[in-house]
């Protein structure tokens, strides 16, 4: 049996007793000073790896943000920015000999957006981290990336829902394609054989493109783009004229999530595209779900890029934040965003439709 001596007692004090000092943690037995822990006590290369995992997982799920006009917000500025756009001129009048015409006024219109902060985290116990077969920190990081993307996607799509440039799909006979009626609201859109089907068809896409052209909405790389829900994409794929993405002449130019092209519009499939209708204005004629497909021209909406407020991965390991017994670590993220600010309403067209899945899909 080991004899406990004065030296042994001092060993226990060295191992476990620290006092918060002005320069760091002071061992009360030896006087040794240990630097205060920083914001993250993981090895730098491991921290960088988890940062990369979160950002890459978030980016793979971001679809709307690809088409935004980004506006930087410098540090030490209040949380709002202005987008400026030149006012357009009227057409020139016919001149009269010797008469000076009235000049047109010139100026700019400003659109303002402001940022809010969003974030979440999870706690992982030391026992789970130590005994789990899988890398729980990595797993949590991947899921946090998906959460960050979903949060940003929904903030953007909800902000765009207020746009007033709206087209409602015609109610058609699904067998013949004949137009039965033209709705002016979601409540008049059919999702059944009796009232017809207000599906997003090639004819409706052609009509949407015509509206964009009449609005003189500039294209993005020579095309318009639309973000569509998988349930709507399902109906569209069954229509003639659909061009699959792998048949493009320049496949390297595909945007994230791109699935195909029709009538000069390239389509992005996104599970977070709006599924609407729950005893509200978006419920269709059968009481089922309606879907919003956004058609984009260039710079139709803006997103603020705040300096120092971009998506940030935050990990505190158990040695730093886990209490007196190092019992848990935390993994989380935060970011600042305005969601989206509509800059040119005429360049953003919201096409409302039903789907073959209108009676089973849940509002998202």
N, C-alpha and C positions, 0 to 999 in steps of 0.2 A: 504494500500500500504506500502511495506517494505521500511524503510529508509536505504539507503546505507551509511554505516559509514566507518570510517577508518579501523575498524576491519574486516568488510565485504570485503573491497578491498584487505586486506592482505590475506583473505581466498582464493580469486581467484588467487592470486599470488602463494600461497602455492600449489594449485591444479595443476597449469599448467606451471610453470616457472622453468626450470632446466638448469643448466650450466654444460658443460663438464669440469670436474676437473681432477686432477692427480690420485685421488683414486676412483672416481666414478662420478655419477650424483649429482650435488649440487643444492638443492632448494635455489633459490636466496632470497626467503623471510625468510626462517627459518634457513638456513644453514645445514639442514639435508642432509646427504650423502647417496645415494643409490648405491649399487654395480653395476658395468657395467653388462649388460646382457651377458650371455654366448652364445655358439653356438646354443643353442636351449632353449627357455624359456617355452616349454611345461613341464608339470610335468614329472619326470623321468619314472614313471610307464606307462604313456601314450606314451612317446617317445619309450620305449621298446616295447610296443604293436605294434606301427606302424612299427618299425624296423622288428619285427617278421613277420608281414603281408607281407612286401615287400620281404623279403628273402624267405618265404615259397611260395609265388606266383611265384617267379623267379625259384625256384628249381623244381617245378612241371612241368615246361616247358623246362627243360634242359635235353637233350638226348645225344648229342655227348660227352659232357664233362664227362659222366660216364665212358668212356673207355680210358681216357687220363692218361698218366704217368705224375704226377704232380711234379714240381720242385720248391722248395721254393726260393724266392729272398729276402734275409735279408734287413732290412732297412739300409739306408746310403750306399748302393751299387749303382753303376750306373745301368741303366735299362736293363741289359742283363744277361743271364745265359748260361752255357754250360751243355749239356748232354754228358756223356761219355759212349762209348760202346766198349767192347773188340773186337779186331780183331780176326777172326777165323783162325784156323790152317788147313793146307792142310792134306790130308790123309797120313799115314805113308808109306814110300817106303819099298821095300824088302831090307833086309840087306845082305851085302856081308861079308863073314867070315874075321874078322880081320880089316875091313875097317870102320872107323868112319864116319857116315853119316853127311851131312851138316845140321846144326841146322836151325830151322825156326825163323824168326823174330817175336817178339811179341810187341804189342802196343795197343793204344787206338785210336779211331776215335771220334772227337768232333763235335757236332751239336750245333749251337748257335741260341738263340731266344732272342728277345728284346720286351719290353712292350711299349704300348702307352696308353694314358688315354682317356676314353670315359665318357660322362655324358649328362644329360638333366634335365630340370625342368619345372614346370608349376606354374603360379601365380593364386591365388584364392582371389577374393575381399572379404572384410569384410562383405558386404551385402549378397553375396552368402553364405558365411559360416554361417551367422546369420539366414538367412531366408529360406534356402533350407530345404526341408523335410528330405532328406537323409544326412548321414554323408559324406560330400564332401571330407574331408581330408582322410577318410578311402577309399572312392572310388578312389581318385587320387592315393593313395598308392598302391592299388591293380593293377591299370592300369600301374603304374610305374614298378611294379614287372614284369608284362607281357612284357613291353618294354625292360627291362633289359635282360630278358631271350631271347627275339627275337634278340636283338643286339648281345649277346654272341653266340647264335646258328649260326647266319649268318656269324659271323667272323670266327668261327671254320670251318664251312662247305665250305666257300670260300677258306680258306687256304688249305684245303685238296683237293680241285679241281685241284691243280697243280700237284698232284701225277701222275706219268707216268705209273703205273701199271693198265692198263685199259682192260676191256673185253666188247665187243659189242654183244648184244643179236642177235641170229639168227632170220632171217625173216622166219616165219612159216605160214602155212595154218591154220587159226584159227579153222577150222572145224575138220581137220584131225590131226593137230600137225606136219605134215610133214615139214621138213626144205626145204625152197625154195632158200635161199642164206645165206651167212655168211658175214655180213658187217665188214668193217674195219674203219668205221667212222660214225658219226651221220647222215651225208648226205645220207648214203646208207641204213639207217634203215627205214623200212616201217611202216606205221600206217594206213593201209587200205587193203582191200581184194586183190586189183590188185597186189600190191608189197609185200603182206604178212604183218605180224605183228611182230615187234621186241619186244615181250613181255618178261617180267621176269617170266619164267616158271620153274617148278621143274627141267627140264632138264638143264636149264641155271644155276640154283642154284647148281646142282650137278657138273657142269663144273667149277663154281667159287670155290667150295670147293676143287676140284681136284687141281686147280691152287694154292690155299692156302697151301694145303698139300705138293705139289711139292716144294714150296718156303720154306717149313719147318717152317711156321708161327705158333708159339705156340698159343694154345687156351686159352680162358678166362673161367675159371671154367669148363673146359672140352668141351666147345662149341666155335664156331665162332659166332660173332654177326654182324647183318646188320641193318642199319637205312634206312627205306624205306618210300617214300611218300605215302599218302593215296590212290592216284589214281593208283599207282603201286600195292599196297596191295590189292586193289579191284580185280584186274585181278588175283593176286596170290590166293586169297581166293576161286576163282572159279575152281581152279585146284585140281585134286585128290591128295591125299597124304598130304594135309595140316593138321597140328595138332594144334588145338586151345590151347591157353595158359592155360585155366582152366583144361585141361587134363594132365598137367605136373604132374610128380610124386612129385616134390618139389616146389609147387607154391610160397612158401615163398622166394624163390631165384629169383623171377622175377625182372628184371630191370625196371626202370621207362619207361612207354610207351610200354612195351612188349606185343605182340599180338599173337605170335605163333612160332612154330618150324617146320623146314623142312630140311632133309638131314644133321642134326647136326648143323644147323644154327638157332639161335634164332633171331626173327625179332622185331625191335623197329619201331613203326609208328610215323612219325614226319612230321607235315605239312610244316616245313621249310626245309625238304630235297630238294635238288636242282631241280627246274623246269627251264629248259634252252631252248634257241632257240628263238632268235629275230633278224632275219637277220644276224646271225653269224654262227660260226663253229658248234654250237650245234643244229641247225635246222635240223629236220629229212627230209626224202625223200618227204613227202607231205607238207613240209613247216610248220609243227606243232612243238609241244614241245617234248623235250627229257628229260629224268629223270636220275639222278645219284643216285645209291644206293651204299653206302659204306659198304664193308665187312671188319671187323676188326679182327686182331689177337692181342695178348697181347702187350701192350706198343708200338703200331704202331705210335702214335703221342704223343707229350708232350704239356702241358699247364703250364705256369708259375704262381705260387701263390705268389704274391708280399706281403711282410709284410707291413701292413698299407695301402695297395692298393686294398684290396678286395672290393667286392660290399658294398657300404656304402649308407645308407639312410640319407638324409639331409633335415630337416624341419626348416624353420625360420618362426615363427609366426608373426602376424601383429604388435605386440607390439615391435618387434625387428627390422623388416626390412620394415615395411609398410609405411615409410615416416612420415612426421610431423603429419598426421592425422590417422595413423594406418589403412591404406586402403586396404592392401593385405598381404597375407601370401604366402610362396613359398614351394613347395614340389618337391624334385628331388633326383637323385642318381648319383653316379660316381663310376668307377672302372678302374683298370689297367689290361691289358691282352696282350698277344702276339697273340691272336686268337688261332692258333695252329701251331706247328712245327713238320713236319714229321720226325720221328726218324729212322724208318725202312720201307723204301718204299715197300719192298717185303711183309710186313705184312698188307698192306693196299691195297685193291683191289676195284677199282671203276667200277661198272657194269652199262653200259649205256643201256637204253631201251626206248621204247615208251609205250603208254598206250591207253586204250579205251577213255581216256579223253584228248589225245594229241591235239585235235582240239579246245578244249574249255578252258583248263587251262591257267592261266596267268603266265608269268615268275615271279619268286619270288626272 
